[in-house]
Amino acid sequence: MPLPTDIHLRRAEKELEIIFDDGSRFVLPAEYLRVESPSAEVQGHSPEQKQTVPGRRHVGIIGIEPVGNYAIRLTFDDLHDTGIYSWDYLYALGREQADRWQRYLSALASRGLSRDP
């Protein structure tokens, strides 16, 4: 699995840019990272338990903390900080961004929820 060579937090744009050693470059919005958090609070303990997190359109990232040599912990300005984003998971989020985002928007719509707070 590719490893990140650079990680840049773009606070004003509310984005995380990640460049991997295979040349892949992903710009991941904070909202996307928040609603796809790998935490048990969001993902549950099985695919059936995954939560659809509404109201995070304006969320930002206020901190990045390394976790060993395999991951980072992101702290969001809504104070969510329990997800550990492994390199593999961040790479998957980048490669699958369009599909995952569309599934999220569909889940919001089907539940009558909004991206707005």
Secondary structure, 3 states (H helix, E strand, C coil): CCCEEEEEEECCCCEEEEEECCCCEEEEEHHHHHHCCCCHHHHCCCHHHCCCCCCCCCCCEEEEEEECCCEEEEEECCCCCCCEEEHHHHHHHHHCHHHHHHHHHHHHHHHCCCCCC
